[in-house]
Amino acid sequence: MSKRVILLLPIAVFAVLVVAFVWGLAPDRDPSRVPSAMVDKPAPDFDLPAVTGLEIPGLKTADLNGDVMLVNFFASWCVPCRVEHPVFMDLAAKGDVKLVAINYRDKPADAVAWLAELGNPYSRIGADLTARTGIDWGVSGVPETYIIDSEGRIRYQHIGPMQVSDYEETIRPLIEELKQ
Amino acid sequence: MTPRPFTRLLPGLLMPLAALAFAWSALAVEPDEILDDPELEARARELSEDIRCLVCQNENIDSSNAELAKDLRVLVRERLVAGDSDQQVLDYLVERYGDFVLLNPPFKPQTYLLWFGPAAILLLGGLAVAAYFRQRGREAGAGPAPTPDLNAEERKRLNALLKDEGRA
Protein backbone atom coordinates (compact mmCIF):
# COMPACT_ATOMS: atom_id res chain seq x y z
CA MET A 1 0.00 0.00 0.00
CA SER A 2 2.68 2.51 1.01
CA LYS A 3 4.69 1.48 -2.04
CA ARG A 4 1.78 2.50 -4.25
CA VAL A 5 1.66 5.91 -2.53
CA ILE A 6 5.37 6.40 -3.21
CA LEU A 7 4.87 5.49 -6.88
CA LEU A 8 2.13 8.11 -7.13
CA LEU A 9 4.24 10.78 -5.48
CA PRO A 10 6.18 11.87 -8.61
CA ILE A 11 2.90 12.24 -10.47
CA ALA A 12 1.53 14.39 -7.65
CA VAL A 13 4.66 16.56 -7.65
CA PHE A 14 4.43 16.86 -11.43
CA ALA A 15 0.79 17.94 -11.16
CA VAL A 16 1.69 20.64 -8.62
CA LEU A 17 4.44 21.90 -10.95
CA VAL A 18 2.06 21.97 -13.91
CA VAL A 19 -0.41 24.08 -11.94
CA ALA A 20 2.39 26.46 -10.85
CA PHE A 21 3.71 26.84 -14.41
CA VAL A 22 0.29 27.32 -15.97
CA TRP A 23 -0.40 30.03 -13.41
CA GLY A 24 3.03 31.62 -13.91
CA LEU A 25 2.95 31.60 -17.70
CA ALA A 26 -0.68 32.62 -18.15
CA PRO A 27 -0.72 35.27 -20.88
CA ASP A 28 -2.81 37.72 -18.85
CA ARG A 29 -0.52 37.58 -15.80
CA ASP A 30 1.88 40.52 -15.67
CA PRO A 31 4.42 40.05 -12.87
CA SER A 32 5.61 43.67 -13.13
CA ARG A 33 2.13 45.01 -12.41
CA VAL A 34 2.08 46.91 -9.13
CA PRO A 35 -0.85 45.54 -7.11
CA SER A 36 -3.33 48.20 -6.11
CA ALA A 37 -3.19 49.22 -2.49
CA MET A 38 -5.47 52.24 -2.77
CA VAL A 39 -8.67 50.48 -3.80
CA ASP A 40 -11.55 51.05 -1.35
CA LYS A 41 -9.67 53.85 0.39
CA PRO A 42 -10.91 57.43 0.25
CA ALA A 43 -9.13 59.57 -2.33
CA PRO A 44 -6.07 61.20 -0.72
CA ASP A 45 -6.03 64.82 0.39
CA PHE A 46 -4.76 67.09 -2.33
CA ASP A 47 -5.33 70.51 -3.84
CA LEU A 48 -3.74 71.03 -7.23
CA PRO A 49 -3.76 74.31 -9.16
CA ALA A 50 -4.91 74.57 -12.75
CA VAL A 51 -2.42 73.95 -15.54
CA THR A 52 -1.02 77.38 -16.44
CA GLY A 53 -2.37 78.42 -19.81
CA LEU A 54 -5.52 76.29 -19.67
CA GLU A 55 -8.93 77.74 -18.95
CA ILE A 56 -9.97 74.69 -16.99
CA PRO A 57 -10.04 74.70 -13.18
CA GLY A 58 -7.60 72.73 -11.04
CA LEU A 59 -8.53 69.67 -9.01
CA LYS A 60 -8.85 69.04 -5.28
CA THR A 61 -10.20 66.28 -3.07
CA ALA A 62 -13.57 67.98 -2.54
CA ASP A 63 -14.18 68.03 -6.31
CA LEU A 64 -14.34 64.24 -6.26
CA ASN A 65 -17.43 64.07 -4.07
CA GLY A 66 -20.97 63.73 -5.31
CA ASP A 67 -20.59 61.75 -8.51
CA VAL A 68 -19.01 58.64 -9.96
CA MET A 69 -16.05 59.79 -12.01
CA LEU A 70 -12.81 58.81 -13.65
CA VAL A 71 -9.54 60.41 -12.60
CA ASN A 72 -6.90 60.01 -15.29
CA PHE A 73 -3.20 60.64 -14.68
CA PHE A 74 -1.55 61.75 -17.91
CA ALA A 75 1.45 63.62 -19.25
CA SER A 76 2.36 65.04 -22.63
CA TRP A 77 5.65 63.11 -22.61
CA CYS A 78 3.88 59.80 -22.09
CA VAL A 79 3.38 57.83 -25.30
CA PRO A 80 0.76 55.36 -23.99
CA CYS A 81 -1.28 58.41 -22.87
CA ARG A 82 -1.52 59.36 -26.53
CA VAL A 83 -2.75 55.84 -27.29
CA GLU A 84 -5.55 55.92 -24.72
CA HIS A 85 -6.60 59.52 -25.37
CA PRO A 86 -9.20 58.74 -28.11
CA VAL A 87 -11.01 56.47 -25.62
CA PHE A 88 -11.46 59.44 -23.27
CA MET A 89 -12.43 61.78 -26.12
CA ASP A 90 -15.13 59.29 -27.03
CA LEU A 91 -16.28 59.05 -23.41
CA ALA A 92 -16.50 62.82 -23.11
CA ALA A 93 -18.52 63.04 -26.31
CA LYS A 94 -21.01 60.46 -24.99
CA GLY A 95 -21.12 62.11 -21.56
CA ASP A 96 -21.62 58.80 -19.70
CA VAL A 97 -19.26 59.60 -16.88
CA LYS A 98 -17.52 62.63 -15.46
CA LEU A 99 -13.87 62.76 -16.44
CA VAL A 100 -11.17 64.72 -14.59
CA ALA A 101 -7.40 64.52 -14.82
CA ILE A 102 -4.13 65.08 -13.06
CA ASN A 103 -1.33 66.28 -15.29
CA TYR A 104 1.64 64.33 -13.97
CA ARG A 105 5.14 65.82 -13.85
CA ASP A 106 4.59 67.82 -17.00
CA LYS A 107 5.57 71.23 -18.33
CA PRO A 108 2.38 73.33 -18.48
CA ALA A 109 3.15 74.62 -21.99
CA ASP A 110 3.64 71.04 -23.25
CA ALA A 111 0.38 69.94 -21.66
CA VAL A 112 -1.47 72.85 -23.26
CA ALA A 113 -0.06 72.03 -26.70
CA TRP A 114 -0.80 68.33 -26.26
CA LEU A 115 -4.46 68.98 -25.37
CA ALA A 116 -4.79 71.50 -28.21
CA GLU A 117 -3.59 68.84 -30.64
CA LEU A 118 -5.56 65.84 -29.32
CA GLY A 119 -8.58 67.55 -27.74
CA ASN A 120 -9.53 67.98 -24.11
CA PRO A 121 -12.02 65.52 -22.66
CA TYR A 122 -11.51 66.62 -19.03
CA SER A 123 -13.71 68.99 -17.04
CA ARG A 124 -10.96 69.66 -14.48
CA ILE A 125 -7.20 69.23 -14.63
CA GLY A 126 -4.85 69.55 -11.65
CA ALA A 127 -1.18 70.21 -12.29
CA ASP A 128 0.97 67.81 -10.28
CA LEU A 129 4.32 69.38 -11.10
CA THR A 130 6.28 67.54 -8.40
CA ALA A 131 4.47 64.19 -8.71
CA ARG A 132 3.86 64.32 -4.97
CA THR A 133 0.09 63.93 -5.41
CA GLY A 134 0.84 60.98 -7.68
CA ILE A 135 2.72 59.29 -4.86
CA ASP A 136 -0.23 59.91 -2.53
CA TRP A 137 -2.47 58.13 -5.02
CA GLY A 138 -0.01 55.25 -5.37
CA VAL A 139 0.79 56.09 -8.98
CA SER A 140 3.86 54.27 -10.25
CA GLY A 141 3.77 55.67 -13.77
CA VAL A 142 1.43 57.26 -16.28
CA PRO A 143 -1.11 56.55 -17.55
CA GLU A 144 -3.23 55.35 -14.67
CA THR A 145 -6.96 55.80 -14.27
CA TYR A 146 -9.02 55.59 -11.09
CA ILE A 147 -12.74 55.12 -10.64
CA ILE A 148 -14.11 57.24 -7.80
CA ASP A 149 -17.54 56.57 -6.33
CA SER A 150 -20.00 59.27 -5.32
CA GLU A 151 -18.53 59.37 -1.81
CA GLY A 152 -15.06 60.17 -3.09
CA ARG A 153 -13.73 56.68 -2.49
CA ILE A 154 -11.33 54.94 -4.89
CA ARG A 155 -13.02 51.84 -6.28
CA TYR A 156 -10.69 50.75 -9.05
CA GLN A 157 -7.19 51.49 -10.28
CA HIS A 158 -6.42 50.86 -13.93
CA ILE A 159 -2.70 50.74 -14.65
CA GLY A 160 -1.47 51.46 -18.17
CA PRO A 161 -3.32 52.76 -21.20
CA MET A 162 -7.10 52.35 -21.24
CA GLN A 163 -8.11 50.26 -24.24
CA VAL A 164 -11.63 50.21 -25.59
CA SER A 165 -11.87 46.59 -24.40
CA ASP A 166 -10.76 47.58 -20.87
CA TYR A 167 -13.45 50.20 -20.78
CA GLU A 168 -16.20 47.99 -22.12
CA GLU A 169 -15.33 44.89 -20.09
CA THR A 170 -14.23 46.31 -16.74
CA ILE A 171 -14.69 50.04 -16.32
CA ARG A 172 -18.15 50.56 -17.75
CA PRO A 173 -19.83 47.72 -15.82
CA LEU A 174 -18.29 49.00 -12.60
CA ILE A 175 -19.39 52.58 -13.27
CA GLU A 176 -22.93 51.41 -13.97
CA GLU A 177 -22.93 49.37 -10.79
CA LEU A 178 -21.66 52.33 -8.74
CA LYS A 179 -24.23 54.68 -10.22
CA GLN A 180 -27.14 52.59 -8.97
CA MET B 1 65.55 61.43 -14.71
CA THR B 2 65.44 57.84 -13.51
CA PRO B 3 62.21 55.94 -14.00
CA ARG B 4 60.13 55.77 -10.85
CA PRO B 5 59.68 52.31 -9.34
CA PHE B 6 56.27 50.74 -9.84
CA THR B 7 55.51 50.72 -6.11
CA ARG B 8 55.68 54.49 -6.07
CA LEU B 9 53.27 54.68 -9.00
CA LEU B 10 50.80 52.34 -7.31
CA PRO B 11 48.97 54.91 -5.13
CA GLY B 12 48.48 57.06 -8.18
CA LEU B 13 47.02 54.12 -10.06
CA LEU B 14 44.75 53.02 -7.22
CA MET B 15 43.36 56.47 -6.49
CA PRO B 16 41.03 56.64 -9.53
CA LEU B 17 39.81 53.11 -8.73
CA ALA B 18 39.03 54.12 -5.16
CA ALA B 19 37.22 57.20 -6.42
CA LEU B 20 35.20 54.98 -8.77
CA ALA B 21 34.25 52.70 -5.91
CA PHE B 22 32.85 55.62 -3.96
CA ALA B 23 31.08 56.99 -7.01
CA TRP B 24 29.43 53.59 -7.48
CA SER B 25 28.00 53.49 -3.98
CA ALA B 26 26.38 56.88 -4.44
CA LEU B 27 25.39 56.54 -8.06
CA ALA B 28 21.75 57.52 -7.78
CA VAL B 29 21.59 59.73 -4.71
CA GLU B 30 22.22 63.26 -5.91
CA PRO B 31 24.16 65.77 -3.81
CA ASP B 32 21.18 68.09 -3.31
CA GLU B 33 19.15 65.23 -1.85
CA ILE B 34 21.63 64.46 0.91
CA LEU B 35 20.63 65.65 4.37
CA ASP B 36 22.93 67.81 6.48
CA ASP B 37 22.40 65.60 9.51
CA PRO B 38 24.65 62.55 8.89
CA GLU B 39 22.65 60.41 11.29
CA LEU B 40 19.35 61.06 9.49
CA GLU B 41 21.07 60.61 6.14
CA ALA B 42 22.42 57.23 7.25
CA ARG B 43 18.91 56.17 8.27
CA ALA B 44 17.55 57.42 4.95
CA ARG B 45 20.16 55.42 3.02
CA GLU B 46 19.41 52.28 4.99
CA LEU B 47 15.65 52.65 4.50
CA SER B 48 16.08 53.39 0.80
CA GLU B 49 17.83 50.09 0.30
CA ASP B 50 14.68 48.22 1.31
CA ILE B 51 12.25 50.25 -0.80
CA ARG B 52 11.47 49.06 -4.28
CA CYS B 53 11.56 51.49 -7.17
CA LEU B 54 8.11 51.06 -8.75
CA VAL B 55 9.47 51.92 -12.21
CA CYS B 56 12.61 49.80 -12.62
CA GLN B 57 11.23 47.16 -10.39
CA ASN B 58 14.10 45.05 -9.20
CA GLU B 59 16.14 48.00 -8.06
CA ASN B 60 15.83 49.79 -4.76
CA ILE B 61 15.26 53.52 -4.74
CA ASP B 62 18.76 54.09 -3.41
CA SER B 63 20.34 52.84 -6.63
CA SER B 64 17.65 53.71 -9.16
CA ASN B 65 17.87 56.74 -11.42
CA ALA B 66 14.15 56.81 -12.18
CA GLU B 67 12.38 60.07 -11.38
CA LEU B 68 9.90 58.32 -9.13
CA ALA B 69 12.81 56.82 -7.17
CA LYS B 70 14.25 60.28 -6.72
CA ASP B 71 10.86 61.58 -5.53
CA LEU B 72 10.61 58.70 -3.07
CA ARG B 73 14.15 59.32 -1.78
CA VAL B 74 13.27 62.96 -1.17
CA LEU B 75 10.00 61.93 0.46
CA VAL B 76 11.75 59.46 2.79
CA ARG B 77 14.16 62.21 3.86
CA GLU B 78 11.36 64.73 4.37
CA ARG B 79 9.50 62.35 6.62
CA LEU B 80 12.60 61.53 8.63
CA VAL B 81 13.29 65.23 9.11
CA ALA B 82 9.68 65.67 10.21
CA GLY B 83 10.39 63.15 12.98
CA ASP B 84 8.93 59.92 11.59
CA SER B 85 10.36 56.62 12.79
CA ASP B 86 11.71 54.21 10.18
CA GLN B 87 8.59 52.08 10.55
CA GLN B 88 6.31 55.09 10.05
CA VAL B 89 8.09 55.94 6.81
CA LEU B 90 7.67 52.39 5.53
CA ASP B 91 4.00 52.33 6.64
CA TYR B 92 3.40 55.55 4.72
CA LEU B 93 4.67 53.96 1.53
CA VAL B 94 2.96 50.60 2.11
CA GLU B 95 -0.35 52.42 2.55
CA ARG B 96 0.02 53.79 -1.00
CA TYR B 97 1.87 51.10 -2.89
CA GLY B 98 1.17 47.98 -0.82
CA ASP B 99 3.70 45.45 0.41
CA PHE B 100 5.07 45.36 -3.14
CA VAL B 101 7.08 48.49 -2.35
CA LEU B 102 9.07 46.59 0.28
CA LEU B 103 11.99 44.54 -1.00
CA ASN B 104 12.03 42.64 2.27
CA PRO B 105 8.67 40.84 2.45
CA PRO B 106 6.82 41.29 5.77
CA PHE B 107 6.01 38.30 7.97
CA LYS B 108 2.25 37.76 7.99
CA PRO B 109 -0.29 35.01 7.15
CA GLN B 110 -0.22 35.78 3.39
CA THR B 111 3.54 35.32 3.33
CA TYR B 112 3.83 32.22 5.54
CA LEU B 113 4.21 30.08 2.42
CA LEU B 114 7.10 32.27 1.31
CA TRP B 115 8.85 32.19 4.67
CA PHE B 116 8.14 28.59 5.69
CA GLY B 117 8.00 27.05 2.19
CA PRO B 118 11.74 26.34 1.79
CA ALA B 119 12.01 24.91 5.31
CA ALA B 120 8.92 22.76 4.71
CA ILE B 121 10.36 21.43 1.44
CA LEU B 122 13.67 20.70 3.16
CA LEU B 123 11.83 18.88 5.93
CA LEU B 124 9.80 16.79 3.46
CA GLY B 125 12.95 15.95 1.52
CA GLY B 126 14.72 14.98 4.73
CA LEU B 127 11.84 12.72 5.75
CA ALA B 128 11.85 11.07 2.32
CA VAL B 129 15.61 10.42 2.55
CA ALA B 130 15.28 9.10 6.11
CA ALA B 131 12.46 6.77 5.06
CA TYR B 132 14.55 5.52 2.13
CA PHE B 133 17.56 4.70 4.29
CA ARG B 134 15.44 3.05 6.96
CA GLN B 135 13.85 0.82 4.35
CA ARG B 136 17.27 -0.10 2.96
CA GLY B 137 18.67 -0.75 6.41
CA ARG B 138 15.82 -3.12 7.19
CA GLU B 139 16.41 -5.08 3.99
CA ALA B 140 20.17 -5.32 4.64
CA GLY B 141 19.63 -6.46 8.27
CA ALA B 142 17.37 -9.32 7.26
CA GLY B 143 20.07 -10.79 4.97
CA PRO B 144 19.40 -13.22 2.08
CA ALA B 145 16.47 -15.54 2.46
CA PRO B 146 17.53 -18.91 4.10
CA THR B 147 17.99 -21.79 1.66
CA PRO B 148 15.53 -24.62 2.19
CA ASP B 149 17.05 -27.99 3.07
CA LEU B 150 17.67 -30.48 0.25
CA ASN B 151 15.30 -33.39 -0.03
CA ALA B 152 16.51 -36.97 -0.29
CA GLU B 153 16.66 -37.07 -4.08
CA GLU B 154 18.62 -33.79 -4.33
CA ARG B 155 21.04 -35.02 -1.71
CA LYS B 156 21.67 -38.15 -3.74
CA ARG B 157 22.38 -36.12 -6.89
CA LEU B 158 24.70 -33.82 -4.99
CA ASN B 159 26.64 -36.73 -3.56
CA ALA B 160 26.95 -38.24 -7.02
CA LEU B 161 28.28 -34.99 -8.41
CA LEU B 162 30.77 -34.60 -5.58
CA LYS B 163 31.94 -38.18 -6.11
CA ASP B 164 32.51 -37.51 -9.83
CA GLU B 165 34.57 -34.49 -9.01
CA GLY B 166 36.69 -36.39 -6.51
CA ARG B 167 37.54 -39.01 -9.17
CA ALA B 168 38.61 -36.47 -11.79
Interface residues (C-beta under 8 A of the other chain):
Chain A: S32 V34 P35 S36 A37 M38 R105 T130 A131 R132 I135 D136 W137 G138 S140 G141
Chain B: L54 V55 Q57 E67 L68 D71 L72 L75 V94 E95 R96 Y97 G98 F100
